[in-house]
Amino acid sequence: MTKPDPAPALASATGTDRMLLVETFVRIVEAGSLSAAALQLSATQPTVSRRLQLLERTLGVRLLQRSTHAIRLTDDGQRCYERAKALMATWQSFESDVRGAGEELAGTLRVVAPHAFGQNQFMEPLAKYLQQYPGMRVEWLLHDRVPDFVAENIDCAIKVGPVSDPSVVAVKLGEVPRSVMAAPSLLAGGPVPQHPAELARLPWLALRTFYRDEVCLRHTQTGEVARFDIQPRLSTDGLYALRKAAVLGLGVGIASAWALRDELASGQLVLLAPEWQAASLPVHLVYAPSRLQPARLRRFIETMREYLPAELCESLKQAKVGADPKARTGQKAK
């Protein structure tokens, strides 16, 4: 039996900002809790709960299953969430078009970007933004922490790794695959290790932002997980420093695949245990919540999503395939 489209049912929420109900639902799902969504929306938790209940009554379906520890989408909730995201994207595009009609962007955008990504992968999207809006200036600040947006007057930040602050809005751009690598000289002419047990005996380098004294790897085919402790010879928070130390033969390291491409192609580095990988790192565009985003920020977010680095585009495609049971079984989605 075909379920009714939820969009017409929203008309019954008379006297209520229906887009606010939809936005609240999306924020709850993406933030992971009502309290986190309330922080993002500058509302109270009871207010967010009432909005969710009103949306559920209006649509006539239960959207979320809640327990003391977590929330989970129902089947109807999952369907509604996908439609709600599309509806929000359409609304945001509508707002941008109307507000930006005849508008020539001008001013300064202040963005915090991680050192490595900010010097390489995201320079092309940044260039596209400046080319499209010649009246704009950008302060491109390179460091790896999420800033205090208000105190530091920052418009947005690009964050590699999980976002733990529930009070900010985090738009996922993709994921960065990571590989284990070392210089051939470190192996002293021996065979390339194929299993994590062999890696544990080698000297290690640590990228302390993401791993310090333990390594966790997963087999790409079987899903088997292997963990082992390390005592790194060198610990750094710089990806380029880690890569250089590895090229000099100081130890084994784990790094983003894109950052190793040239060194792997030239033979300066080799992949170790190539069928095992560290967990991919999520990449988010993060900003402070506001019902009224400045046009310069809206257009920047749009440009970042349109001109994503190739690695992030591929990770998004793989994530969509992995989440689609029909795609996994070879069936065509209808």
N, C-alpha and C positions, 0 to 999 in steps of 0.2 A: 504494500500500500504506500503510495507516494505521500510524503509529509508535506504540509503547506509551506510555502516560502515564508520565512520569518519576517521579511521586510514589510509586507502590508500590515502585519499584525501590530507593528510598532505604532501605527496610527491611533491605537486605543489608549496609549499613554498620554491622555489629554492633559494639557497644562504642564507637561514635563519636557525638558530638553532631551529629546529622544537620542540625539547624537551623544549627549553626555552619558546616557545609560549604556550605549554601545561602547563608548570610550572607557567607561569604568570597567565593564566586563573584560575588555581586551587588556587593560592594565592589571586587573586581578590575575588573569591567566599568565601574563608575561612576568609579573613581579613575583608570583608564587604564593601570595597571601593577601588577605584583605588589608592587613595593617601596612604592608609595604605599598600597596596600591593607594591607600589613604595618604601616605607620606608624599607620593608622587603627585597626587591630585590636590594637595593642600586641603584635605578634608579629614573628617574623623572616621574612625572605623565603623561606628554605627551608621553614619551617612552612606558609606560605601556599601555596607550590608543591605540597607534599605533600597539603594539603587539596583543592586543585584536582584533582590526579591521582586521589585517592580518589573524589571525586565523579564524575569521568569514568569510572572503572572501575565504580563502582556503577551508573551509568546506562547504561553500555555505548556511549557516544557521545563523540566529540571535541567539546568545547565552544568551545575557543579555538584560533586559529592564532597562534603567537607568532614574532616576528622580533626582531632586535637593536634595532629602533627602535619597534615598536608591537605591539599585540595587536588581533586582529580576531575577532569572533564568527563561528563557523560557522553554517550554517542551523539545525542542531540547537541550537547555543548560543543563537541568537536566540530560538528557541521556548522553550528552557529558561529564559532570562533573564526573559521575560515572565511565565512561570509562577512563577519564583522570587520576583519582585517581589510578585506577588499573594500568594504564600505568606507572605512576610515581613510584608506589610501585615496579613494575617489573624492571624498570630502576635502582632504588636505590639498589635493590637486586643484579642486574647485576654488578653495580659498586662495591658493597661490595665484591662480589665473585671474581671479577677480581683483585681489589686492594689488597684483603686479601688473594689471593692464595699464600699459603706457608708462610703467614705472621703470626708471633707469636706476639700478642699484648703485649706491655710492656709500662710502664709509669704510670702516675697518672691522674685519672679522678676526677674532683672536682664538686660535686653535692650538690645543696641546696634542702632540703626536709622539709616539714612541721613537727612540733614537733611530733604530735600524729601519723600521718601516717608513718613518718620516723622512728619511734621507733617500729612500729608494722607491718602494712599491706605491706609495701614495703621492709621489711627486707628479705623476701624470694626471690623476684626477684633480689635483690642486691647480695644475697648469690649465686644464680645461675650464675650471671655474673662473680663473682670472682672465682667460681669453673670452669667455662668454660675457663677463661683466667687467669691462675695462675700467669702470669707475670705482671698483672695489680694491681695497688693499687688505693684505692678510699678514698677521703676525703669526708665524709658524714656529711654535715653541716646542723644543724637543726634550721631553723627559717622560718617564714611564709611569708616573703616578697619576691618579685621577685628581684633578685640582679642586679647590674650593671655588666653584663657579662664580659665586657672588663676590666673595672677598677679593678674588684675583681678577675679576671682570673677564672671565673666560666664556666664550660662546659655546664651545663644545670641545670634546676630547675624543681621540681614537685610542682605544684600550685593547691591548693584547692580553689575553687571560681572562679569568672569570671576573665579573663585576659584583662586588659584595655589598655595595651601598644601596639599600632599598629605596633611598630618597631620590635617586636620579632615574632618568629614562634612558634605557640602553637598547639601541637598535642593532640587532645582530647583522653583521656584514658577511660573515663566513667563518671558516676555520682554517688554521694553518697546520699542515701535516709536519711532523718532526721525525728526524732520522738520527741513527747512531753513526758516528763517523770518527775516523782517525787518520793520521798520516801513515803511509806504508812503512816508513822507517820504524814506527812504534812496534810493528809486528816482527821486526828483525828477520824478514825473509820467511816467516812461518805462514801457515794457511790463514785465510780470513775467517775469524770466528763466525760460526753459524748459529750458536745458541747462547742465551743470556748467561748460562753457567760459565762459559768461557770468558765473557766480558767482565765478570766480577773479579777476575784475577789480574786485570790490567790496571794501570794508573789512570785516574779519572780527572776530568775538569768539570766544574759545576757552574751552570748559569743560575745563580742563586735566586733570581726572580721566580724561577719555576721548579728547580730541584736543587737540593743542597747536600743531603747525606743519604738519600735513598733513590733508587731508580726503579721505575715500574714500566714494563714493556708488555705489549700484547701481540700475539701472533695474528698476522693479517688474515689468515685463512681459517684457523680453528678457533680463534678467540681466547686461547689459553693465555693466562696472565703469569708473568714471572717478576718477582721483586727481589732486590738484593741491596745491601748497604754499600756505600762508598765512603772513602775518606779522601776527598779531592786534593790533588797537589796544588791546584789553583782554583780559586772561587772568585767569580766576577759577575757584575750585573750588566756587562756589555756584550752583546752578541758578536760584534766584530772582534773584540778582544779574545773571546772564546774561540772563534774561527781561526784567528792568527796563531793562538797557542797550539791549537790542534795541528795546523800546517807545520809548525816548528817541532812537532813530535813530542809535545809535553804530556799528552794524555788523550783519552777518549772523551768525546763530548756529544751532547744531544742538541741539535739546532734545527731551525726552520729549514725545510727543504729548499726554498727559493734562495736562501743565503749561501747554500753550498754548491749551487749549480756549476759555476765556473771552475771551482777547485776540484770537483768530482770529474768534470769533463777533461781537465788537464792532468789528472792523476795525482794531484797534490794531496787529495783526500780519497779515501775509499769508504764505502758503506760497510758497516759491520753488522752481522746478524740481519741481513737485508729483509728477511721475512718477519722481523719483529719491529714494532714501532712504539714510540712513546705516544701518549694521548695527544690528539690534535688540540691546539689552543684556539679558543673562540676569539673573534675580533669584533668589538662593538664600537659604535659611535654613540657617545654618551653626552647628555646635556641635562641641564636643570629643567624640571617640569614647569610648563607655563601654558595657559590656554591661548596666549597670543604670542606666537613666535615671530621674531623679526624676519622680514623677507630675506635678508642676507643669510640667515641661518637655514631657513627652509630651502632656499636654492642650493646652498652648500650640501645639505643632506641629500637632496635629489641628485646632485652631480656626483657625489661619492658613490651612491648606489648605482648610478648609470655607468660609471667608468671604474668599476671594481678591478683590482689587480686580477690577473688570470687565475692565480692559485685560489683566491677566494671565490671566484665564479664557479670554478670546478667543484669546490667543496660544497657549495650551495646545491649544485646539480645532483651530486652524490647523496646529499642529505635528503633531497626531495624523493629520489628514487628509493632510498632506504626506508623512507617513511610510508611509501605507497605499496601496500600489499599486492596490488594488481601488477605494479611494475616488477616486483620481486619474482612473481610467478610467470612473468612474460605476457600477461593479459593486457589488452589495450584498455586504457581508461576511457570511460564513456563520458 
